[in-house]
């Protein structure tokens, strides 16, 4: 099967000294090979673009990231399913800090795993899940300068790293409206609630989730993600997934994101 997914998101945090706001969007394409009825492996390519700004510093960061990775979906036992993947991305970043400008590169490594299991009760289903994500970012050194008087202002910034560890836990629940009838194999509206624990969040500049960590900004630790969406499986084998989510963290960082995906057999 081959497919394409896209998403867009915005966030803000106006209650801390950093006064952050930003946006990010991404698109990915991929292909998968089914090893067994409930097992598959695949490859993906992804492009992300976003910006984050702080009114308190003031500062603005624009980032473009390109990369690819691999993933697998494997049955464990008794309908328990494991999804795991690894992704590498290269980032091209432009920063503006108090009217000084600089550019730098980043290398992003992301490893993610998710366990879930579906329980069905007639046409109603419940899907508990638990996930773990680790991200490592290496940032090159860079220098900021003034475009009008080069060398008269700005500063040197050494290379750095960012570590992010995140655990998620929660469930999705929905209704199967259609099943094996006509053009549709299944139509499933659903809702979700998920807890978030960022147990590792270190670094002077966090580009992976497009947040600037500077000054007196407090990195988030715990959060909640609320979502709703629609999954449609066609008799042809194609699948459509749509979703909308709202998230909020304990440091008052909040935002939303919309996502959509289409997969077709080949």
BAMIMI-199596 format. One record per residue (C-alpha): x, y, z; residue number from 1; residue in one letter. Coordinates in steps of 0.1 Angstrom, whole numbers, plus 5000, padded with zeros to 4 digits. Layout:
# residues N
     xx     yy     zz    nr   rest
      X      Y      Z   NUM      A
...
//
This chain:
# residues 266
     xx     yy     zz    nr   rest
   5000   5000   5000     1      X
   5011   5035   4993     2      X
   4999   5067   5010     3      X
   5001   5103   5019     4      X
   4995   5122   5051     5      X
   4995   5159   5060     6      X
   4990   5179   5092     7      X
   4990   5215   5104     8      X
   4993   5228   5140     9      X
   4995   5260   5160    10      X
   5004   5266   5196    11      X
   5009   5295   5220    12      X
   5020   5302   5256    13      X
   5013   5337   5267    14      X
   5014   5332   5304    15      X
   5051   5327   5309    16      X
   5080   5352   5304    17      X
   5089   5336   5270    18      X
   5055   5346   5255    19      X
   5057   5319   5227    20      X
   5036   5313   5197    21      X
   5041   5293   5165    22      X
   5029   5270   5137    23      X
   5041   5238   5120    24      X
   5029   5218   5091    25      X
   5041   5186   5075    26      X
   5035   5162   5047    27      X
   5047   5126   5044    28      X
   5045   5099   5017    29      X
   5052   5063   5021    30      X
   5048   5027   5010    31      X
   5042   4995   5030    32      X
   5044   4958   5024    33      X
   5021   4934   5042    34      X
   5039   4904   5057    35      X
   5008   4888   5072    36      X
   4972   4898   5077    37      X
   4981   4919   5107    38      X
   5018   4926   5101    39      X
   5035   4951   5078    40      X
   5067   4970   5073    41      X
   5071   5003   5054    42      X
   5092   5034   5045    43      X
   5083   5070   5047    44      X
   5096   5104   5035    45      X
   5086   5136   5053    46      X
   5089   5174   5049    47      X
   5081   5198   5078    48      X
   5080   5236   5079    49      X
   5073   5259   5108    50      X
   5080   5290   5127    51      X
   5081   5299   5164    52      X
   5084   5334   5179    53      X
   5089   5349   5214    54      X
   5077   5384   5221    55      X
   5096   5386   5253    56      X
   5131   5381   5239    57      X
   5122   5390   5211    58      X
   5132   5362   5187    59      X
   5119   5342   5158    60      X
   5129   5309   5143    61      X
   5120   5295   5109    62      X
   5127   5259   5102    63      X
   5125   5235   5072    64      X
   5132   5198   5078    65      X
   5135   5169   5053    66      X
   5140   5132   5061    67      X
   5128   5096   5059    68      X
   5125   5065   5080    69      X
   5112   5030   5085    70      X
   5084   5015   5105    71      X
   5067   4982   5114    72      X
   5033   4971   5126    73      X
   5035   4937   5144    74      X
   5010   4915   5163    75      X
   5023   4905   5197    76      X
   4996   4882   5212    77      X
   4958   4882   5218    78      X
   4952   4912   5194    79      X
   4979   4933   5211    80      X
   4997   4953   5185    81      X
   5031   4970   5184    82      X
   5039   4999   5161    83      X
   5075   5010   5160    84      X
   5096   5033   5138    85      X
   5128   5053   5134    86      X
   5131   5086   5115    87      X
   5160   5109   5105    88      X
   5155   5145   5094    89      X
   5179   5173   5084    90      X
   5169   5208   5095    91      X
   5176   5242   5078    92      X
   5170   5269   5104    93      X
   5170   5307   5103    94      X
   5169   5327   5135    95      X
   5163   5363   5143    96      X
   5172   5375   5178    97      X
   5167   5411   5186    98      X
   5174   5421   5150    99      X
   5205   5400   5146   100      X
   5203   5370   5122   101      X
   5219   5336   5120   102      X
   5215   5302   5102   103      X
   5223   5268   5114   104      X
   5217   5231   5106   105      X
   5202   5204   5128   106      X
   5202   5166   5127   107      X
   5171   5150   5142   108      X
   5168   5113   5152   109      X
   5134   5101   5164   110      X
   5125   5067   5177   111      X
   5089   5058   5186   112      X
   5069   5028   5198   113      X
   5032   5023   5205   114      X
   5013   4994   5220   115      X
   4975   4992   5215   116      X
   4947   4966   5216   117      X
   4912   4968   5204   118      X
   4882   4956   5224   119      X
   4849   4953   5205   120      X
   4814   4953   5220   121      X
   4790   4948   5190   122      X
   4796   4979   5169   123      X
   4813   4999   5197   124      X
   4851   4996   5203   125      X
   4877   5007   5228   126      X
   4914   5009   5220   127      X
   4937   5016   5250   128      X
   4973   5026   5240   129      X
   5007   5034   5255   130      X
   5035   5051   5236   131      X
   5071   5061   5241   132      X
   5091   5086   5220   133      X
   5128   5096   5222   134      X
   5142   5124   5201   135      X
   5179   5135   5198   136      X
   5188   5167   5180   137      X
   5223   5179   5172   138      X
   5226   5216   5164   139      X
   5256   5231   5145   140      X
   5274   5262   5159   141      X
   5264   5295   5143   142      X
   5269   5333   5146   143      X
   5244   5360   5145   144      X
   5252   5394   5128   145      X
   5236   5427   5118   146      X
   5228   5430   5081   147      X
   5235   5468   5082   148      X
   5267   5468   5102   149      X
   5282   5433   5099   150      X
   5305   5425   5128   151      X
   5292   5454   5148   152      X
   5267   5433   5168   153      X
   5257   5397   5172   154      X
   5273   5367   5190   155      X
   5288   5333   5185   156      X
   5268   5303   5196   157      X
   5284   5269   5201   158      X
   5271   5236   5189   159      X
   5245   5220   5211   160      X
   5221   5191   5216   161      X
   5185   5186   5226   162      X
   5170   5155   5243   163      X
   5133   5148   5244   164      X
   5117   5118   5260   165      X
   5079   5115   5260   166      X
   5055   5089   5273   167      X
   5018   5089   5263   168      X
   4989   5068   5277   169      X
   4952   5068   5270   170      X
   4925   5054   5248   171      X
   4905   5059   5216   172      X
   4868   5048   5215   173      X
   4844   5048   5186   174      X
   4815   5032   5167   175      X
   4816   5011   5135   176      X
   4787   5024   5115   177      X
   4792   5003   5084   178      X
   4809   4969   5079   179      X
   4814   4949   5048   180      X
   4784   4966   5030   181      X
   4785   4982   4995   182      X
   4813   5006   4988   183      X
   4825   5009   5024   184      X
   4841   4982   5045   185      X
   4838   5003   5076   186      X
   4831   5039   5087   187      X
   4843   5047   5122   188      X
   4839   5081   5140   189      X
   4860   5082   5171   190      X
   4872   5103   5201   191      X
   4904   5100   5221   192      X
   4919   5112   5254   193      X
   4956   5109   5261   194      X
   4979   5119   5289   195      X
   5014   5132   5281   196      X
   5045   5130   5303   197      X
   5077   5146   5290   198      X
   5102   5130   5313   199      X
   5132   5143   5295   200      X
   5134   5178   5280   201      X
   5169   5193   5279   202      X
   5186   5217   5256   203      X
   5190   5254   5248   204      X
   5171   5253   5216   205      X
   5144   5228   5209   206      X
   5137   5226   5172   207      X
   5121   5192   5170   208      X
   5087   5204   5183   209      X
   5095   5240   5172   210      X
   5097   5256   5207   211      X
   5124   5280   5218   212      X
   5137   5271   5252   213      X
   5154   5302   5265   214      X
   5154   5327   5294   215      X
   5129   5319   5321   216      X
   5108   5296   5299   217      X
   5097   5265   5318   218      X
   5097   5234   5296   219      X
   5064   5214   5300   220      X
   5062   5182   5319   221      X
   5026   5169   5319   222      X
   4998   5175   5294   223      X
   4965   5162   5280   224      X
   4956   5156   5244   225      X
   4919   5155   5234   226      X
   4909   5144   5199   227      X
   4882   5134   5175   228      X
   4882   5119   5140   229      X
   4869   5096   5113   230      X
   4884   5065   5098   231      X
   4869   5052   5065   232      X
   4879   5018   5049   233      X
   4867   5013   5014   234      X
   4859   4980   4998   235      X
   4886   4987   4972   236      X
   4912   4985   5000   237      X
   4918   5023   5002   238      X
   4917   5039   5037   239      X
   4910   5075   5047   240      X
   4918   5090   5081   241      X
   4909   5125   5094   242      X
   4916   5139   5128   243      X
   4915   5171   5150   244      X
   4932   5174   5184   245      X
   4936   5200   5212   246      X
   4965   5198   5237   247      X
   4974   5217   5268   248      X
   5004   5214   5292   249      X
   5010   5222   5328   250      X
   5030   5253   5319   251      X
   5000   5267   5300   252      X
   5014   5258   5266   253      X
   4983   5249   5244   254      X
   4975   5244   5208   255      X
   4957   5223   5182   256      X
   4964   5203   5151   257      X
   4945   5189   5122   258      X
   4956   5158   5102   259      X
   4945   5138   5072   260      X
   4957   5107   5054   261      X
   4949   5086   5024   262      X
   4962   5051   5016   263      X
   4957   5031   4985   264      X
   4967   4995   4976   265      X
   4991   4988   4948   266      X
//
